[in-house]
Amino acid sequence: MGHAVLLSLVTIGIYVVLREALAITLRQTPTAPQTFIVHMAPILDMERVVGAVLVLRDVTELRRLEQMRTEFVANVSHELRTPLTSIKGFAETLLEGALDDKEITRRFLGIINLETNRLQRLIDDLLSLARLEGKRVEPLASGASVSVVGKKVMTLLAPLAEERGVELHAHMPERLPRARISEDLLGQVLINLVENGIKYTPKGGRVEMRAQEHEGLVQVAVADTGIGIPAESISRVFERFYRVEKARSRHMGGTGLGLAIVKHIVEAHGGTVGAESRVGRGSTFTFTLPSEPAGET
């Protein structure tokens, strides 16, 4: 225990002698906060204080989870309020007389439709996270073929890539071991990563998916030639609602939950996620999943 905590306990010990029982929270250092609840009571001998009993309980993790819950509620409230404010504003303008102008009506209804779709995506992602967090990973009769699922995802997202002028490329060995994950969840991971790459890659760029097997793990990388991510943001990109550029992300239709869903799915299946990026050069998102031993189907 650090000197700061010991000094605090000495001070509190004196206070206990004078004031009987006390509960207090201590922080060991500002850079690596460790929070304790200290319960103290004096030891009495014939109404004379001869000592004190102190019980320390480390509640660092509990406090961290409480802070995460508070931030999550605040973020959800903000994300819901933004499109609702827009919908309400345009609807009120129409009701106050703008309905008479067909051109304005069509434009405002188009914006309301876009914001409604954004709300739907946000709610769908929130429900997806809730289902993932409340669901125990069941043993699978058979894993998923990363090659097969990866090619399906590339085919599914080809129209979006064509619309944005982005090339899609896949390098997936046919004899790659199956990953210990369901096809649906693997597809959700790959769709989120490839779709992100397409959205943040300028016209004429490319998004590439690669996979390989290494020491019992299936390693997958989705790389793009997009706008990139600043170094100070890399460690936070998998956090819920974290956006490098909030305005741009909302304009692209992002909810800020896609990468958090990716992280949750992969880690729930015993895998890891990572990201590398250079501003103006592009980003590479990687994940690993345990592979099935040879001979299993």
C-alpha positions, 0 to 999 in steps of 0.5 A: 500500500502506498505512503499516501494511503498509510498517511491517510489511515494514520490521520483517519485513525486519530479521527476515529479515536475522537469520532467513533465509527467512519467510512471513507473512500481513499485514492492512492495516486492520481495517475493510477487511482485505487479506491478503498472503502474503509470501515473503522471502529474504536476498541474500548476498554472500560470506556477508554479507547485503546485502539481501532479496528480497520477493514479495507475493501477494494472497490476500484472495479466497482467504481469503474463499472459505475462510472462506465454505466453513468457515461453509457446512459449519458451517451445513449441519451445524447445520441437519442436526443440529437435525431429526435431534436432534428425530427421534432424541429422539421415536423413543427416547421411543416405543421406551422405552414411549410406544407404548402411548399411542396419542394420544402416539404419533400426536403424536410420529409427526406431529412426526417426519414434519414434521422428516423433511419439513424434512430433505428440503427442506433436502437438495433445496435443497442439491442444487439449489444444487450443480447450479446452481453446477456447471452452465454456462448454455447459450445458449437457443433461446428465452427465457421469457415472464415473464407466462405463467410468473408467472401459472402460479406464482400459480395453483400457489400459490393454495391455499397463499395461500388456506389462510393467508388471503393475497390474490394479485395479478399485474400482468403486461403481455401484450406484455412481452419474453421474458427470457433464461432457461429457463421452469423456472429462472424458475419456481423464482425466482418460486415462491421469492419468492411463497412467501416472501411468503405465509409471512411475510404475516399473514392478510388481507394480500396478495402482488403480482407486477409486471413491466415492461420498461426499457432492455433488461431485464425487471424483476420485483417481488414485494411483500407486506404482511408483517412486514418485515425490519429495515434491518440485515438487508436486505444479508444476506437473500440469503446462504445460511442467513441468517434474520432470525428463525431460530425463526420461519423454521424454524416456517414450514418454511424452509431458509434457502436459497431466496433464495440460490438466487434470487440464484444463478439470476438472476446466472448469467443476467446479472441483478441482485437487490435487496430493500427493506423496512420492519418492519411494512409489508412487503417488496419483492424485485426482480430484473432479467433481460436481455430478448430483442431484438424479433423473436427467438422 
